Amino acid sequence: MVMSVAKVMVIGIVLFCVLLVASWYAFSCYWDSDTTETENGASNNASLPEGVMKVEGRFLYDKCGEKVVLRGVNAMIVYWDREGTITFPEVAKTGASCVRIFWKLDHPTPTPEELDLAIANCIANKMIPMVGLWDATGDWSKLGFCVDWWTSPEIVEVVKKHEDCLLVNIANEAGDFSVTKKEFQDGYEDAIGRMRAAGIHTPLVIDAAGWGRGEDYILNTGQYLLDADPDHNLIFSWHPWDPVNSGGTKERIKAAIDASIAKNICMIIGEFSRCEFCDDPEGKPIEWQYIMEYAGKNEIGWLAWVWWCCGDPADCHSITTDKIYSHWNNPPWGEEVAVTSPYSIKNTSVRPYSIVHGHCQNSTSIKENT
């Protein structure tokens, strides 16, 4: 009788252990299917396809898991160098990691084939292409038009071809300051949903409304939009065009950057320059040197406006006189932002290994430089 009780107890303990192991295994499989743990403790959204750039918290990572802090320029190639054959090799000499490509559906309307070539040429010059559509600038009613273009089958095909190292800027500066925060939030929630449903899984770049100047639009709605995005893969872009004497103070710049860090959202300075308008460049200066410095110290990406525009002589914002590296314009702006400042493109840009070499440095996707 005693032996029988002992056997029952042994069998019970064995069954308990088997159930415990099985439960642990089932939980592990469930956890691994939902998230992928990285070395810094952050988790990737498993719904994203392999081989695309990803946003985690306030940072962007390439397809291999290397941190990317964007550093480069805006380039208006659609009007005079549509495939970037002149511009990209010259910008590349600065060491830039990214070019924000000005694209607009004016006449003659650029073709999907030309877009494909422009993106390919930027990548061939070891820089990340960020394509932005300019047709909604200051006009909130045109956001849907931009999304229609992005989700057209021929454009989706181009995006998917280059999705491993492409950033998609949905609409440049859509809307003025009359856009409410609710309209901004609802409009971009719809845009994100449509673009993800169309098969676009790259990071989507969302400009602030108010002609890009209204940082509160992205600071106050950023987390909501991230939660609404099935891929949780968004970059928010602020364009601090207000001059010093119209609210563009160092204190405001610092506060906006600090707020994005505190909220743990990925914010970049998508445009900035030496002055506001060219009718009074000296009377409406922008704190461009401070933007470079404070953004640089806090690993905030920035893209200067503009490599070249728009004639002879080039305008008050142009970095170069004629698109050519070392032909600097608007001193000290052009040369400092490109090469000589300690916070210049040349001195702070780091191109990810995958962009330079076309493949990952090793077979494991472990985040670096965190």
LOPAKOL-325189 format. One line per 4 residues: number of its first residue (from 1); for each residue x, y, z of C-alpha. Coordinates in nm, 4 decimals. Each point is the difference from the previous one (the first is absolute). Example, Ala and Ser with C-alpha at 12.3 -4.5 7.8 and 13.67 -1.06 7.14 Angstrom:
BEGIN
1) 1.2300 -0.4500 0.7800  0.1370 0.3440 -0.0660 .
This chain:
BEGIN
1) 0.0000 0.0000 0.0000  0.2819 0.2374 0.0863  0.1751 -0.0759 -0.3317  -0.3170 0.0766 -0.1927 .
5) -0.0326 0.3432 0.1574  0.3660 0.0756 -0.0746  -0.0441 -0.1024 -0.3634  -0.3040 0.2244 -0.0312 .
9) 0.1970 0.2884 0.1464  0.2895 -0.0557 -0.2427  -0.2351 -0.0189 -0.2971  -0.1706 0.3201 0.1169 .
13) 0.3296 0.1852 0.0295  0.1075 -0.1176 -0.3464  -0.3300 0.1128 -0.1534  0.0298 0.3385 0.1732 .
17) 0.3498 0.0500 -0.1399  -0.1129 -0.0991 -0.3494  -0.2875 0.2502 0.0142  0.2336 0.2720 0.1310 .
21) 0.2497 -0.0526 -0.2827  -0.2779 -0.0086 -0.2612  -0.1485 0.3249 0.1339  0.3378 0.1723 -0.0055 .
25) 0.0618 -0.1144 -0.3588  -0.3422 0.1201 -0.1164  0.0538 0.3407 0.1632  0.3448 0.0302 -0.1595 .
29) -0.1384 -0.0729 -0.3458  -0.2759 0.2556 0.0475  0.2457 0.2662 0.1208  0.2452 -0.0613 -0.2837 .
33) -0.2765 0.0185 -0.2589  -0.1090 0.3398 0.1275  0.3296 0.1771 0.0638  0.3711 -0.0219 -0.0693 .
37) 0.2201 0.1090 0.2879  0.3039 0.2123 -0.0843  0.3130 0.0490 0.2048  -0.1167 0.3363 0.1404 .
41) -0.3284 -0.1451 0.1243  -0.2208 0.1564 -0.2692  -0.2348 -0.2211 -0.1967  -0.0624 0.0054 -0.3735 .
45) -0.3492 -0.0222 -0.1459  -0.0121 -0.3478 -0.1503  -0.2562 0.1081 -0.2624  0.2697 0.1881 -0.1904 .
49) 0.1549 -0.1907 -0.2908  0.3672 -0.0824 0.0219  0.2412 0.2353 -0.1706  -0.1604 0.3414 0.0552 .
53) 0.1184 0.2913 0.2090  -0.1667 0.0127 0.3405  -0.0774 0.2604 0.2635  0.0470 -0.1033 0.3628 .
57) -0.0818 0.2663 0.2554  0.1658 0.3226 -0.1111  0.2546 -0.1613 -0.2311  0.0067 -0.1328 -0.3541 .
61) 0.1825 -0.3256 -0.0799  0.1029 -0.1404 -0.3360  -0.1027 -0.3431 -0.1250  0.2915 -0.1563 0.1906 .
65) -0.0762 0.1665 0.3319  0.2625 0.2773 -0.0132  -0.1071 0.3349 0.1426  -0.0371 0.2726 -0.2643 .
69) 0.0106 0.3725 0.0786  -0.0982 0.1720 -0.3226  0.2343 0.2721 -0.1197  -0.0242 0.1640 -0.3413 .
73) -0.1836 0.2432 -0.2238  -0.3163 0.0661 -0.1943  0.0406 -0.0166 -0.3785  -0.2525 0.1366 -0.2499 .
77) 0.1037 -0.2376 -0.2762  -0.3446 -0.0435 -0.1550  0.0292 0.3302 -0.1872  0.3532 -0.0066 -0.1421 .
81) 0.1766 -0.3273 0.0801  -0.2862 -0.2468 0.0177  0.2073 -0.3147 0.0376  0.2572 0.1658 0.2262 .
85) 0.2943 -0.0823 -0.2247  0.1647 0.3384 0.0668  -0.1218 0.0724 0.3512  0.0455 -0.3287 0.1853 .
89) 0.3724 -0.0527 -0.0722  0.0702 0.3572 0.1157  -0.2074 -0.0281 0.3189  0.1687 -0.3330 0.0718 .
93) 0.3364 0.1765 0.0282  -0.1223 0.1548 0.3271  -0.0446 -0.3456 0.1492  -0.3757 0.0514 0.0303 .
97) -0.1987 -0.3041 0.1102  -0.3312 0.1195 -0.1434  -0.1523 0.2175 -0.2713  -0.3575 0.1239 0.0256 .
101) -0.1162 -0.0102 -0.3599  -0.2401 0.2716 -0.1134  -0.2644 -0.1654 -0.2229  -0.2998 0.1818 -0.1466 .
105) -0.2568 -0.1008 -0.2578  0.0235 0.3202 -0.2049  0.0147 0.0047 -0.3758  0.1814 -0.1841 -0.1366 .
109) -0.1125 -0.2579 0.2549  0.2882 -0.2234 0.1086  -0.0505 -0.3665 -0.0825  0.0304 -0.3019 0.2304 .
113) 0.3027 -0.1011 -0.2036  0.1689 0.3341 0.0757  -0.0793 -0.0400 0.3692  0.1514 -0.3478 -0.0088 .
117) 0.3197 0.1334 -0.1576  0.0258 0.2910 0.2445  -0.0297 -0.2320 0.2994  0.2467 -0.2493 -0.1502 .
121) 0.2539 0.2744 -0.0725  -0.0216 0.1340 0.3544  0.0624 -0.3490 0.1387  0.2847 -0.0540 -0.2476 .
125) 0.1640 0.3088 0.1520  -0.0203 -0.1593 0.3480  -0.2775 0.2227 0.1337  -0.3468 -0.0769 0.1346 .
129) -0.2719 0.1451 -0.2256  -0.2934 0.1711 0.1690  -0.2553 0.0778 -0.2690  -0.2480 0.2745 0.0863 .
133) -0.3022 0.1094 -0.2029  -0.0364 0.3786 -0.0134  -0.3505 0.0287 -0.1473  -0.1727 0.0631 0.3350 .
137) 0.2347 0.2695 0.1310  -0.2130 0.2278 0.2196  -0.3202 -0.1596 -0.1356  -0.1642 -0.2529 0.2318 .
141) -0.2601 -0.0927 -0.2622  0.2760 -0.1553 -0.2157  0.1170 -0.2588 0.2556  -0.2357 -0.2575 -0.1491 .
145) 0.1350 0.0745 -0.3471  0.3514 -0.0829 0.1222  -0.1192 -0.3262 0.1555  -0.1808 -0.0891 -0.3233 .
149) 0.3304 0.0356 -0.1846  0.2005 -0.2002 0.2517  -0.2547 -0.2836 -0.0019  -0.0303 -0.0243 -0.3786 .
153) 0.1249 -0.3429 -0.1155  0.2890 0.1348 -0.2083  0.1361 0.2125 0.2886  -0.0458 -0.2787 0.2562 .
157) 0.2060 -0.2209 -0.2308  0.2852 0.2539 0.0025  -0.0185 0.0406 0.3781  0.0059 -0.3749 0.0620 .
161) 0.2966 -0.0404 -0.2357  0.2095 0.2305 0.2202  -0.1702 -0.0496 0.3379  0.3146 -0.1306 0.1712 .
165) 0.1523 0.3502 0.0147  -0.2769 0.2445 -0.0952  -0.1840 0.2590 0.2099  -0.3413 0.1223 -0.1201 .
169) -0.0907 0.3601 0.0868  -0.3771 -0.0097 -0.0564  -0.0529 0.3703 -0.0694  0.2208 0.3028 0.0394 .
173) -0.1443 0.2465 0.2539  -0.3643 -0.0892 -0.0639  -0.2257 0.2675 0.1463  0.0360 0.3433 0.1537 .
177) -0.0722 0.0987 0.3622  -0.3763 -0.0167 -0.0565  0.0221 -0.3809 0.0173  -0.1222 -0.1201 0.3397 .
181) 0.1888 -0.2622 0.1976  -0.2992 -0.2349 -0.0430  0.0000 0.0500 -0.3776  0.3739 -0.0616 -0.0099 .
185) -0.0315 -0.3150 0.2076  -0.2972 -0.1404 -0.1919  0.1452 0.0894 -0.3407  0.3290 -0.1726 0.0642 .
189) -0.1622 -0.2980 0.1690  -0.1949 -0.0554 -0.3214  0.3119 0.0570 -0.2152  0.2040 -0.2491 0.2029 .
193) -0.2729 -0.2628 -0.0192  -0.0366 0.0348 -0.3750  0.3732 -0.0165 -0.0649  0.0541 -0.3042 0.2211 .
197) -0.2968 -0.1730 -0.1633  0.1603 0.0681 -0.3400  0.3120 -0.1897 0.1092  0.2309 0.2913 0.0897 .
201) 0.1979 -0.0947 0.3118  0.2865 0.2497 -0.0088  0.0213 0.2577 0.2775  -0.2546 0.2716 -0.0824 .
205) 0.1133 0.3588 0.0583  -0.2702 0.2406 0.1204  0.0615 0.3743 -0.0252  -0.1484 0.2416 0.2508 .
209) -0.2865 0.2144 -0.1254  0.0268 0.3793 0.0050  0.2295 -0.0173 -0.3020  0.2162 -0.2419 0.1972 .
213) 0.0544 0.2513 0.2823  -0.2557 -0.1212 0.2540  0.1929 -0.2375 0.2217  -0.3017 -0.0506 0.2275 .
217) -0.1793 -0.1877 -0.2790  0.2513 -0.2820 0.0132  0.0875 0.0192 0.3691  -0.3669 -0.0222 0.1034 .
221) -0.1176 -0.2625 -0.2493  0.3155 -0.2045 -0.0552  -0.0701 -0.2755 0.2508  -0.3611 -0.0370 -0.1154 .
225) 0.1115 -0.0399 -0.3605  0.2709 -0.2489 0.0971  -0.2592 -0.2071 0.1825  -0.2337 0.0222 -0.3005 .
229) 0.2709 -0.1136 -0.2422  -0.0064 -0.3812 -0.0339  0.3765 0.0130 -0.0588  0.0783 0.2577 0.2729 .
233) 0.2538 0.1398 -0.2452  -0.0273 0.3801 -0.0182  0.2401 0.2952 -0.0114  -0.1243 0.3514 0.0816 .
237) 0.1523 0.2999 -0.1759  0.0133 0.3565 0.1289  0.1046 0.2926 -0.2223  0.1099 0.2900 0.2243 .
241) -0.0295 0.2804 -0.2540  -0.0939 0.2708 0.2516  0.2764 0.2604 0.0288  0.1407 0.1133 0.3323 .
245) -0.2191 0.3115 0.0079  -0.3187 -0.2021 -0.0662  0.0227 -0.2675 0.2647  0.2847 -0.2108 -0.1389 .
249) 0.2087 0.0295 0.3139  0.2580 -0.2388 0.1384  -0.2347 -0.0621 0.2922  -0.2793 -0.1150 -0.2326 .
253) 0.2336 -0.2212 -0.2027  0.1343 -0.1596 0.3181  -0.3492 -0.0480 0.1427  -0.1263 -0.1740 -0.3147 .
257) 0.2971 -0.2375 -0.0165  -0.0162 -0.0687 0.3741  -0.3739 -0.0741 -0.0250  0.0525 -0.2511 -0.2809 .
261) 0.2643 -0.1755 0.2089  -0.2246 -0.0055 0.3078  -0.2873 -0.1405 -0.2063  0.2359 -0.2560 -0.1567 .
265) -0.1124 0.0691 -0.3556  0.2276 0.0103 -0.3036  0.0132 0.3659 -0.1027  0.2307 0.1552 -0.2572 .
269) 0.0632 0.3525 -0.1272  -0.1168 -0.0556 -0.3575  0.0775 0.3532 -0.1212  0.1875 0.3007 0.1356 .
273) 0.2120 0.2729 -0.1504  0.1861 0.3220 0.0726  -0.3014 0.2322 -0.0313  -0.3735 -0.0023 -0.0556 .
277) -0.0733 0.1804 -0.3289  0.2366 0.1342 -0.2627  -0.1571 0.3458 -0.0064  0.1770 0.0794 0.3298 .
281) 0.2578 -0.2704 0.0778  0.2030 0.2078 0.2432  -0.3081 0.1323 0.1800  -0.1587 -0.3423 0.0563 .
285) 0.2813 -0.2310 0.1115  -0.0595 -0.3532 0.1269  0.2002 -0.1597 0.2821  0.1470 -0.2507 -0.2439 .
289) 0.3305 -0.0467 0.1814  -0.1811 -0.0772 0.3247  -0.2314 -0.2445 -0.1798  0.3028 -0.1885 -0.1307 .
293) 0.1687 -0.0010 0.3391  -0.2919 -0.0929 0.2249  -0.1419 -0.2560 -0.2411  0.3468 -0.1488 -0.0430 .
297) 0.0606 -0.0300 0.3724  -0.3335 -0.1781 0.0424  0.0212 -0.2361 -0.2993  -0.2831 0.1738 -0.1825 .
301) 0.0153 -0.0318 -0.3783  0.0021 0.3118 -0.2166  -0.0192 0.0841 -0.3710  0.1054 0.3485 -0.1101 .
305) -0.1936 0.2074 -0.2533  0.1187 0.0013 -0.2770  0.2889 -0.1397 -0.2105  -0.0831 0.2368 -0.2855 .
309) -0.2861 0.2197 -0.1167  -0.1051 0.1473 -0.2400  0.1990 0.2024 -0.2533  0.3052 0.2145 -0.0601 .
313) 0.0724 0.1319 0.2548  -0.1233 -0.2712 0.2334  -0.2470 0.1078 0.2668  0.0616 0.0998 0.3624 .
317) -0.0482 -0.3547 0.1332  0.2297 -0.1832 -0.2409  0.2985 -0.1861 0.1407  0.1767 0.0080 -0.3379 .
321) 0.0078 0.2497 -0.2843  -0.0518 -0.2580 -0.2745  -0.0597 -0.3487 0.1555  0.3761 -0.0683 0.0144 .
325) 0.1789 -0.1012 0.3205  0.2409 0.2688 0.1304  -0.1762 0.2748 -0.1979  -0.1454 0.1309 0.3255 .
329) -0.2682 0.2670 0.0087  -0.1359 0.2487 0.2538  0.3013 0.0086 0.2338  0.0388 -0.1193 0.2634 .
333) -0.3110 -0.2193 -0.0457  0.0928 -0.2263 -0.2910  0.3491 -0.0981 0.1027  -0.0745 -0.0268 0.3728 .
337) -0.3084 -0.2189 -0.0317  0.1717 -0.2265 -0.2525  0.3573 -0.0392 0.1228  0.1661 0.2406 0.2433 .
341) -0.2196 0.0225 0.3096  0.0733 -0.2591 0.2695  -0.3701 -0.0892 -0.0414  0.0028 0.0014 -0.3816 .
345) -0.1052 -0.2850 -0.2252  0.3641 -0.0873 -0.0638  0.0867 -0.0150 0.3700  -0.3085 -0.1761 0.1380 .
349) -0.1506 -0.2174 -0.2726  0.0340 -0.3766 0.0366  -0.1180 -0.2175 -0.2853  -0.1291 -0.3394 0.1100 .
353) 0.2064 -0.2969 -0.1115  -0.2903 -0.1406 -0.2007  -0.0297 0.3186 -0.2079  0.3727 0.0075 -0.0750 .
357) 0.0431 -0.3710 -0.0720  -0.3472 -0.1128 -0.1032  -0.0243 -0.2699 0.2659  0.0161 -0.0495 0.3746 .
361) 0.3342 -0.0067 0.1763  -0.0783 -0.3408 0.1506  -0.2800 -0.2526 -0.0051  -0.1652 0.1132 0.3235 .
365) -0.2156 0.3109 0.0278  0.1193 0.1388 0.3318  -0.0457 0.3712 0.0545  0.3221 0.1921 0.0211 .
369) 0.1004 0.3298 0.1601  -0.2900 -0.0026 0.2479 .
